[in-house]
Amino acid sequence: MQSDKKNYSKPILTRTLSIHTLQAQRILARIFKKLVTHLYAIDVILPATNKTDTSMVLEQKTHAILKTFQASIDEEIFSIKETLTNQVPTDKIDYSHIKHFDAKISSPSISLLADIICSIDLLIMFMDRLWLTALLSSQQRVILINRLEARTVKMMREIEIIVSQASHINHS
């Protein structure tokens, strides 16, 4: 009987993420698995174990954090695209050692996280193009990428706080 509880069926969408940049690969390695566990807990486990509206509030907070982060990345991508369109030749940039990662999407928040990782990769690819065409210095590129990584870690910590709140709610 105990083994039946562990082997339950859940919907999973497998999505292959192709991550080109080393920095996005590091972000993926550092945060994706940890956040997947947290996001699954907020989207699936908490609502199943908590009969109050609290689980819905925490889920909405999580989605808001992810969507706000995605919107900020999208704004930066749009801004850089304008610069690229106006000033940079359209030569294709290739990357060595592209990582292909099969993301197991088992909740809506995990899908948002996969989108964010892909957007981070795209943003860094645009930064690389600016750097390779001398519109961005090496130092500027490093500073921008470090800021992006710090913002990503901050987003992860905000979600960890929500998971901590959810844990306290379930134990009280």
ZIUR-V912508 format. One record per backbone hydrogen bond with DSSP energy under -1.0 kcal/mol. NH is the residue of the N-H (numbers start at 1). CO is the residue of the C=O. E is the energy in kcal/mol with one decimal. If there is no record, write none. Layout:
BEGIN
{{NH CO E} {NH CO E}}
END
This chain:
BEGIN
{{5 1 -1.0} {6 2 -1.0} {7 3 -1.4} {13 105 -2.8} {15 103 -2.7} {17 101 -3.5} {19 99 -3.2} {25 21 -2.1} {26 22 -2.3} {27 23 -2.2} {28 24 -2.7} {29 25 -2.5} {30 26 -2.6} {31 27 -2.7} {32 28 -1.6} {35 31 -2.9} {36 32 -2.7} {37 33 -1.8} {38 34 -1.8} {39 35 -3.5} {40 36 -2.5} {41 37 -1.9} {42 38 -2.1} {43 39 -2.9} {44 40 -2.8} {45 40 -1.4} {46 41 -3.4} {48 44 -1.3} {49 45 -1.7} {50 46 -2.0} {57 53 -2.1} {58 54 -2.6} {59 55 -2.2} {60 56 -2.5} {61 57 -2.3} {62 58 -2.2} {63 59 -2.5} {64 60 -2.4} {65 61 -2.4} {66 62 -2.4} {67 63 -3.0} {68 64 -2.5} {69 65 -2.3} {70 66 -2.6} {71 67 -2.5} {72 68 -2.0} {73 69 -2.0} {74 70 -2.7} {75 71 -2.2} {76 72 -1.8} {77 73 -2.5} {78 74 -2.6} {79 75 -2.4} {80 76 -2.6} {81 77 -2.7} {82 78 -1.9} {83 79 -1.7} {84 80 -3.0} {85 81 -2.9} {86 82 -2.0} {87 83 -2.0} {88 84 -2.0} {99 19 -2.6} {101 17 -3.0} {103 15 -3.1} {103 101 -1.0} {105 13 -3.4} {111 107 -1.6} {112 108 -2.0} {113 109 -2.3} {114 110 -2.2} {115 111 -2.0} {116 112 -2.2} {117 113 -2.4} {118 114 -2.1} {119 115 -2.3} {120 116 -2.8} {121 117 -2.1} {122 118 -2.2} {123 119 -2.8} {124 120 -2.4} {125 121 -2.2} {126 122 -2.2} {127 123 -2.2} {128 124 -2.7} {129 125 -2.0} {130 126 -2.2} {131 127 -2.5} {132 128 -3.2} {133 129 -1.3} {134 131 -1.7} {135 130 -2.8} {136 130 -1.1} {141 137 -2.5} {142 138 -2.4} {143 139 -2.5} {144 140 -2.6} {145 141 -2.5} {146 142 -2.7} {147 143 -2.4} {148 144 -2.1} {149 145 -2.6} {150 146 -2.4} {151 147 -2.6} {152 148 -2.0} {153 149 -2.3} {154 150 -2.3} {155 151 -2.2} {156 152 -2.1} {157 153 -2.4} {158 154 -2.2} {159 155 -1.8} {160 156 -2.2} {161 157 -2.1} {162 158 -1.5} {163 159 -2.3} {164 160 -2.3} {165 161 -2.4} {166 162 -2.4} {167 163 -2.5} {168 164 -2.1} {169 165 -2.0} {170 166 -2.3} {171 167 -1.5}}
END
